[in-house]
Amino acid sequence: SQFRDLLRDQPSVQEVESVAGEAAQLNPTQGLMMFERAMNSGLFTNNEMKALLRIQNGIYRLNESKLPIRTRRKLRHLTLKPLILIDTNLLIDAAKERIGWLLSDEGGIEINAHGSFHRTILYKAEAGMVELSIPKAAQFELKKKMGNLQWVRSLFNDVWIDEAQWNEYINEKSAEKVYAEVIKDYSTWKPGANDFEDVEVFEQQTIDFMIEHRDTYSAVVDGKIANNARSLDQRTKINGEAIYPERGDRDIMRDAAMLAETTHKGIGAVLIASRDSDFWIVRRSLEEIFGFGVVRTARELSQWV
């Protein structure tokens, strides 16, 4: 109440520091968010903004080890990096592009995949703006798919390919090399040894979440049926209904929820990068309940970086 009254006038940096600092002693998250509100208010000069940020940063550093990542996601003025968990569909885009690079221009290969989102993510990681991690479920699925040359060939069914050229350049060894390169490039960060200790607890929480959103997932299945999707047989059954995300996606959701509860230094948010409707159609609820976000385009990612 005191802080709201303060922002109605033209407060000084010292006044904000006094009230927000006192609040931070009782509740660090609340105090830090007061600095965010002050800096978003448009009431301060550039120099005053820098002073507020220095004070906020000092309070944050004192409390970082006690602040779960899920509570940091609204602290946008601090120089914290998002941790992005890469879903299989983006790894496939990256692998498809690299397979295309192995073929000469005469093969007629023009790789657009599903846009440039996977390239944007990699660029931001190389620039030090984000950290990347591949969930075990996504890594396992990509390895399985890349080990099947018939599946790899199916990625290019929409373009003309010289079959002799394909057979010359694409084999088990080259596909395995592409897989290894993708995993290496999209893994800049590794979880801690104790990050996934409460698997059973979070597994139940994600199941409860899915049941609560039964109608939404039912609509997802209806949409997949309308689009003649082939993956319906992989959906998991809960309470007798096979309308819920497949096992791998459920694992990624659970892992993201667990990571959002950790206190890793320098990480300001946990995000899942995926085009899968099972994630983004409930993204608002996922952020509210579990504290992690979902991004499916470069534009959506720009809101976090």
Salt bridges, closest charged atoms under 4 A:
ASP5 OD1 - ARG8 NH1 2.34
GLU36 OE1 - HIS77 ND1 2.83
GLU64 OE1 - ARG61 NH1 3.59
ASP93 OD2 - ARG275 NH1 2.65
GLU97 OE1 - HIS118 NE2 3.08
GLU97 OE2 - ARG119 NE 2.40
GLU131 OE2 - LYS81 NZ 3.42
ASP158 OD2 - LYS96 NZ 3.99
GLU163 OE2 - ARG153 NH2 2.49
ASP185 OD2 - ARG98 NH1 2.74
ASP195 OD2 - HIS264 NE2 2.65
GLU203 OE2 - ARG247 NH2 2.87
GLU203 OE2 - ARG250 NH2 2.97
GLU203 OE1 - ARG254 NH1 3.21
ASP215 OD1 - ARG214 NH1 2.97
GLU241 OE2 - ARG214 NH2 2.75
ASP251 OD1 - ARG247 NH2 2.76
ASP251 OD1 - ARG254 NH1 3.21
ASP255 OD1 - ARG254 NH2 3.33
GLU261 OE2 - ARG70 NH1 3.14
ASP278 OD1 - ARG235 NH2 2.83
GLU287 OE2 - ARG73 NE 3.23
GLU300 OE2 - ARG296 NE 3.21
